[in-house]
Amino acid sequence: MSKQMLALNIDGALLRSNGKLHQATKDAIDYVKKKGIYVTLVTNRHFRSAQKIAKSLKLDAKLVTHSGAYIAQKIDDPFFEKKISEDHTFNIVQVLESYQCNIRLLHEKYSIGNRKKVNSNLLGKALIHPSDPIFYPVQFVESLSDLLMDEPVSAPVIEVYAGGGIQSDIMETISAAFPAVDLIRVNEEKLNIVPKGVSKEAGLALVVADAGLTMEDVVAIGHQHDDLPMIELAGLGVAMGNASAEIKRKADWVTRSNDEQGVAYMMKEYFRMQQRKGFLDKYHMKRI
């Protein structure tokens, strides 16, 4: 059965390990767009970062950002947004500050993080992207709760960087104390706290329905723990070669790694035999 939408995670899938897009990936996305495929991005990144990548790919689509809490084509015209209340944001931060972890409040227009040092190779890359300060203000403070007391923030996402048993403890504590939020384990070192009901797969489902499609019409490509639900729900779920064994096992298709242009390879292999929507109709032929 032909597919009409392609949903791509950014980090670890669309981008190489050096954070750059390969020309082969750009060419492949242009290739499927010419076939009439709706291409969107589904990411934990903030909207402005995802929008910058979408512009480089010439995508005109609703982007699922902030782990599904903020969906839009334009920053000031969200299709969907849901935030953790100011009170809950403050109270959650107070709890988190009792742990040895890094916290980042990810607003759609700016972010605020604490300066606590945690040993993590991921942290330096994830907390701040090189281009962030230019178009997305980033602030670090000694105490987030002190700042929030004077300047309340309603955050779409609270990012938490903590490894090992600390992450499990945080999940257990926050889940018990704050039923109005969900906790999403992104990987071994990163945890996202989002409003209840928010997730990548829920955000993607909203975009799919708005386009008049079903999840069966979707090809979803990802590699992180929180990509697994959308990979399982999509008509064709694709795991990157750099994904974990669990994700590969549950995917319909396993492509090459992000450093081997796995997204480009999969798109060319799968979509090369699929004609543009409406092509067969003029010949009175039935699509299968």
C-alpha positions as CSV (number, residue, x, y, z in Angstrom):
1,M,0.0,0.0,0.0
2,S,1.3,3.4,-0.9
3,K,2.3,5.9,1.8
4,Q,1.4,9.6,1.8
5,M,3.4,11.0,4.8
6,L,7.0,10.7,6.0
7,A,7.7,11.6,9.6
8,L,11.4,12.0,10.5
9,N,13.1,12.4,13.8
10,I,16.0,14.9,13.6
11,D,18.8,13.8,16.0
12,G,20.3,10.4,15.3
13,A,18.2,10.0,12.1
14,L,18.0,13.0,9.8
15,L,21.3,14.5,11.0
16,R,24.7,12.8,11.1
17,S,26.6,12.5,14.3
18,N,28.4,15.8,13.6
19,G,25.0,17.6,13.6
20,K,25.0,18.2,9.8
21,L,22.7,17.2,7.0
22,H,24.2,15.2,4.2
23,Q,23.5,16.3,0.6
24,A,22.2,12.8,-0.1
25,T,19.5,13.2,2.5
26,K,18.4,16.6,1.1
27,D,18.2,15.1,-2.4
28,A,16.2,12.1,-1.1
29,I,13.7,14.4,0.7
30,D,13.3,16.5,-2.5
31,Y,12.8,13.2,-4.4
32,V,9.9,12.1,-2.2
33,K,8.3,15.5,-2.1
34,K,8.1,15.4,-5.9
35,K,6.1,12.3,-5.5
36,G,3.5,14.2,-3.4
37,I,4.6,12.9,-0.1
38,Y,4.0,15.1,2.9
39,V,7.3,15.3,4.9
40,T,7.3,16.5,8.5
41,L,9.7,16.5,11.4
42,V,8.9,14.9,14.8
43,T,11.4,16.0,17.4
44,N,12.3,16.8,21.0
45,R,13.9,20.0,19.8
46,H,12.4,23.4,20.3
47,F,10.4,24.8,17.4
48,R,12.9,27.4,16.2
49,S,15.6,24.7,15.8
50,A,13.3,22.4,13.9
51,Q,12.1,25.2,11.8
52,K,15.6,26.1,10.8
53,I,16.2,22.5,9.6
54,A,12.8,22.5,7.8
55,K,13.7,25.6,5.9
56,S,17.0,24.1,4.8
57,L,15.0,21.1,3.4
58,K,12.4,23.4,1.9
59,L,9.6,21.8,3.9
60,D,6.2,23.5,4.2
61,A,4.7,21.4,6.9
62,K,3.4,21.4,10.4
63,L,6.3,20.4,12.6
64,V,5.9,18.3,15.8
65,T,8.3,19.8,18.3
66,H,8.9,19.9,22.0
67,S,8.1,16.2,22.2
68,G,4.7,16.9,20.8
69,A,3.8,19.8,23.0
70,Y,4.1,22.4,20.3
71,I,3.0,21.9,16.7
72,A,3.2,24.7,14.1
73,Q,4.4,26.0,10.8
74,K,5.0,29.4,12.2
75,I,6.2,30.3,15.6
76,D,3.3,32.7,16.5
77,D,0.6,30.6,14.9
78,P,0.6,27.2,16.7
79,F,-1.6,24.4,15.4
80,F,-1.4,22.8,18.8
81,E,0.2,23.8,22.1
82,K,0.1,22.5,25.6
83,K,2.1,23.7,28.5
84,I,2.8,22.7,32.1
85,S,1.2,25.4,34.4
86,E,3.4,28.0,36.0
87,D,2.7,26.5,39.5
88,H,3.5,22.9,38.4
89,T,6.7,24.1,36.6
90,F,7.9,25.8,39.7
91,N,7.0,22.9,42.0
92,I,8.6,20.3,39.7
93,V,11.8,22.3,39.5
94,Q,12.0,22.5,43.2
95,V,11.8,18.7,43.4
96,L,14.4,18.3,40.6
97,E,16.8,20.7,42.3
98,S,17.2,18.1,45.1
99,Y,18.8,15.7,42.6
100,Q,22.2,15.9,41.0
101,C,20.9,16.7,37.5
102,N,20.7,19.4,34.9
103,I,17.4,21.0,34.2
104,R,16.3,22.9,31.2
105,L,12.9,24.7,30.7
106,L,12.3,24.5,27.0
107,H,9.9,27.3,26.0
108,E,9.1,27.8,22.3
109,K,10.9,31.1,22.2
110,Y,13.7,30.7,24.8
111,S,15.2,28.3,27.3
112,I,16.5,28.5,30.9
113,G,18.8,26.0,32.5
114,N,20.7,25.5,35.7
115,R,24.5,25.3,36.0
116,K,24.8,22.2,38.0
117,K,27.6,20.0,36.6
118,V,26.7,16.4,35.7
119,N,29.2,14.0,34.0
120,S,27.7,13.4,30.6
121,N,29.1,13.3,27.1
122,L,25.6,14.1,25.8
123,L,25.1,17.1,28.0
124,G,27.3,19.5,26.1
125,K,25.7,18.8,22.8
126,A,22.1,18.6,24.0
127,L,21.9,21.6,26.3
128,I,23.0,24.1,23.7
129,H,23.4,24.0,20.0
130,P,26.0,26.3,18.4
131,S,23.4,28.4,16.6
132,D,21.0,28.7,19.5
133,P,22.0,32.1,20.9
134,I,21.6,33.7,17.5
135,F,17.9,33.0,17.1
136,Y,16.9,31.3,20.4
137,P,17.9,33.0,23.7
138,V,19.5,30.6,26.2
139,Q,20.1,31.5,29.8
140,F,21.8,29.6,32.6
141,V,21.2,30.4,36.3
142,E,22.4,29.1,39.6
143,S,18.9,28.4,40.9
144,L,15.9,27.9,38.6
145,S,13.4,28.0,41.5
146,D,14.7,31.4,42.6
147,L,14.2,32.7,39.1
148,L,10.8,31.2,38.7
149,M,9.6,32.8,42.0
150,D,10.1,36.2,40.5
151,E,9.5,35.3,36.8
152,P,7.0,32.4,36.4
153,V,7.3,30.3,33.3
154,S,4.8,27.9,31.8
155,A,6.9,25.4,30.0
156,P,5.9,23.0,27.2
157,V,8.8,20.7,28.2
158,I,11.1,20.3,31.2
159,E,14.3,18.5,30.1
160,V,16.2,16.6,32.8
161,Y,19.7,15.2,32.3
162,A,20.5,12.5,34.7
163,G,22.0,9.0,34.4
164,G,21.6,5.6,36.0
165,G,19.5,5.2,39.1
166,I,18.9,8.9,39.5
167,Q,16.7,8.9,36.4
168,S,14.6,6.1,37.8
169,D,14.2,7.9,41.1
170,I,13.2,11.1,39.4
171,M,10.6,9.3,37.3
172,E,9.1,7.6,40.3
173,T,9.0,10.8,42.5
174,I,7.5,13.1,39.8
175,S,5.0,10.5,38.6
176,A,3.6,10.1,42.2
177,A,3.5,13.8,43.0
178,F,2.4,15.3,39.7
179,P,-0.4,13.4,37.9
180,A,-0.9,16.3,35.5
181,V,2.3,15.5,33.7
182,D,3.8,12.6,31.8
183,L,7.5,11.5,31.8
184,I,9.1,10.4,28.6
185,R,12.4,8.5,28.7
186,V,14.3,9.8,25.7
187,N,17.5,7.8,26.3
188,E,19.8,6.6,29.2
189,E,20.7,10.2,30.1
190,K,17.7,12.3,29.1
191,L,14.2,12.5,30.5
192,N,11.4,14.9,29.3
193,I,8.6,16.0,31.5
194,V,5.6,17.1,29.4
195,P,1.9,17.9,30.0
196,K,-0.4,14.9,30.4
197,G,-1.2,13.2,27.1
198,V,1.7,14.9,25.1
199,S,4.0,12.7,23.1
200,K,5.6,12.5,19.7
201,E,3.1,9.9,18.5
202,A,0.1,11.9,19.7
203,G,1.4,15.0,18.0
204,L,2.1,13.1,14.8
205,A,-1.5,11.7,14.9
206,L,-2.9,15.3,15.0
207,V,-0.9,16.2,11.9
208,V,-1.9,13.0,10.2
209,A,-5.6,13.6,10.9
210,D,-5.4,17.3,9.8
211,A,-4.0,16.1,6.4
212,G,-7.0,13.7,6.0
213,L,-4.8,10.6,6.4
214,T,-4.5,7.7,8.9
215,M,-1.4,6.3,10.6
216,E,-1.5,3.5,8.0
217,D,-0.5,6.1,5.4
218,V,2.6,7.1,7.4
219,V,6.3,6.1,7.2
220,A,7.9,7.0,10.5
221,I,11.7,6.9,11.0
222,G,13.5,7.2,14.3
223,H,16.1,5.8,16.7
224,Q,15.4,6.9,20.3
225,H,13.3,5.2,23.0
226,D,10.6,7.8,22.6
227,D,10.4,7.2,18.8
228,L,9.2,3.6,19.4
229,P,5.5,4.3,19.9
230,M,5.2,6.2,16.6
231,I,7.3,3.6,14.8
232,E,4.9,0.9,16.1
233,L,1.8,2.9,15.2
234,A,2.9,3.9,11.7
235,G,1.9,2.0,8.6
236,L,5.7,1.5,8.1
237,G,7.9,1.9,11.1
238,V,11.6,2.3,10.4
239,A,14.5,2.1,12.8
240,M,17.9,3.6,12.1
241,G,20.9,1.4,12.1
242,N,22.2,3.3,15.1
243,A,19.0,2.5,17.1
244,S,18.9,0.1,20.0
245,A,18.3,-3.6,19.5
246,E,14.8,-3.3,21.0
247,I,13.8,-0.6,18.6
248,K,15.2,-2.5,15.6
249,R,13.4,-5.7,16.7
250,K,10.0,-3.9,16.8
251,A,10.4,-1.9,13.6
252,D,9.1,-3.0,10.2
253,W,12.3,-2.0,8.5
254,V,15.9,-1.3,9.7
255,T,17.9,1.0,7.5
256,R,21.5,2.1,7.7
257,S,22.9,4.4,10.4
258,N,22.6,8.2,10.4
259,D,26.3,8.4,9.4
260,E,25.7,6.1,6.5
261,Q,22.8,8.2,5.2
262,G,20.2,5.7,6.4
263,V,17.3,8.1,5.8
264,A,18.3,8.7,2.2
265,Y,18.9,5.0,1.6
266,M,15.5,4.0,2.9
267,M,13.6,6.7,1.1
268,K,15.1,5.9,-2.3
269,E,14.6,2.1,-1.8
270,Y,11.0,2.3,-0.6
271,F,9.6,5.2,-2.6
272,R,11.2,4.6,-5.9
273,M,8.4,2.4,-7.2
274,Q,5.6,4.6,-5.8
275,Q,4.0,7.0,-8.2
276,R,2.8,10.4,-7.4
277,K,-0.7,10.5,-5.9
278,G,-3.2,10.7,-8.7
279,F,-0.8,9.3,-11.3
280,L,-2.6,6.0,-11.6
281,D,-6.1,7.5,-11.5
282,K,-5.7,9.1,-14.9
283,Y,-5.1,5.6,-16.3
284,H,-8.1,4.3,-14.4
285,M,-5.8,1.9,-12.5
286,K,-6.2,1.0,-8.8
287,R,-3.4,1.7,-6.3
288,I,-2.4,-1.2,-4.1
